[in-house]
Amino acid sequence: MADSKKRDDLHIDMGEKGGEYSPMRSPMATPKPAGLAAPQMPAAINNNPIFPVLSYCASSIMMTVTNKFVLSGTGYNLNFFLLCVQSVVCVIAIQMCKGFGIIQYRDFNVDEARKWFPVSLSLIVMIYTSTKALQFLSIPVYTIFKNLTIILIAYGEVLWFGGSVTGMSLFSFGLMVLSSVIAAWADIQHALENYGGHLSDEASAKISTLNAGYMWMLFNCLCSAAYVLGMRKRIKLTNFKDFDTMFYNNVLSIPILLVASIFVENWSGDNVQRNFPAERRNSIIAAMIFSGLSSVFISYTSAWCVRVTSSTTYSMVGALNKLPIALSGLIFFDAPVTIPSVSAIAVGFASGIVYALAKVKQSAKAKMGQGLPTTNPTTMSASMQSARDSFKN
């Protein structure tokens, strides 16, 4: 499934302890099949922090761009089908990797699936609303608004998990809200200036499209926060690690997405032709498959980045990665390039940096015994996870 099985979207795909955790050492993982030797990456590449950082950034950008490419087609409305294809591709890919001993994760268990099903169901809602928002909004605006999820999760932790919000975090939240306001204002101004003003039917239609995107983005932020906060409790029942989470999320999502696509979406000949026009059909199908593979790349490169560097470095890379993801929308699509839109990207980028620094400072203070930690120091908090995954999108 799209930005989530990361990824986009906000599931905890990696446990880590001070940057030394490797997903290949999951205590519940299935032993490597006898006779199969995992391909070994040259040590100069495997242990060089530059390569995992660049790989992680590239995979995040590729997933966002390919999803936008599919969703930006004229009248595309088979979102459930898109997510189903991505889930199938992801399961096939990680099963093949497991067969060759490249990765390991636990086998399917009915009892564990029953416990994890509510998480997968909430993930489907989160990812679906994410695709709808990305369909109506540009990549820069989508990326900026995704930051608002961090605020919801942070205060959800305060209410339900005894978390705390520092002054520096509050400052970053203010920047996030400001960047979202600037981005929305820039989009509306661009629509009015380029489509005939307030009285133009074309401008009205464009504004309506933007308003639909903002509503889907609001739903996505609420669903994302509910998903992350709910999973924080649920994951303790299963002790899932990165690829365990990815495997169960995708396997449990496939039947739901398939049924939803068949009974909810329009599969008439005319609508299929509209979604897959002859001149773009092959490229759309290839992008759908590639976006499914990208979720595997993101999860693997995330674990690789933390293993070779540290969780602190990784969180900063996530903050820095927000800028190229937003810029990819300006480069590959017709997102408006104006002073307000660029300013919104800059403020959003700064808010991510400030938030990452605030979490690093808070974690360091807790470890030094100068304050009471709100979570286990060896476990990434839900708010930090949300920050990390929002940067991926």
TAWODA-V942467 format. One line per field, one symbol per residue. burial: I if it has 24 or more other ideal C-beta (glycine too) atoms within 12 Angstrom, else O. A space follows every 10 residues. Layout:
burial=???
This chain:
burial=IIIIIIIIII IIIIIIOOIO IIIIOIOOIO OOOOOOOOOO OOOOOOOOIO OIIOIIIIII IIIIIIIIII IIIOOIIIII IIIIIIIIII IOIIIOIIOO OIIIIIOOOO OIIOOIIIII IIIIIIIIII IIIIIIIIII IIIIIIIIII IIIIIIIOOO IOIIIIOOIO OIIOIIIIII IIIIIIIIII IOOOIOOOOO OOOOOIIOII OOIIOIIIII IIIIIIIIII IIOIIOOIOI IIIIIIIIII IIIIOIIOOI IOOOIOOOOO OOOOIIOOOO OOOIIOIIII IIIIIIIIII IIIIIIIIIO IIIIIIIIII IIIIIIIIII OIIOIIOIOI IIIIIIIIII IIIIIIIIII OIIOOOOOOO OOOIIOOOII IIIIIIIIII III
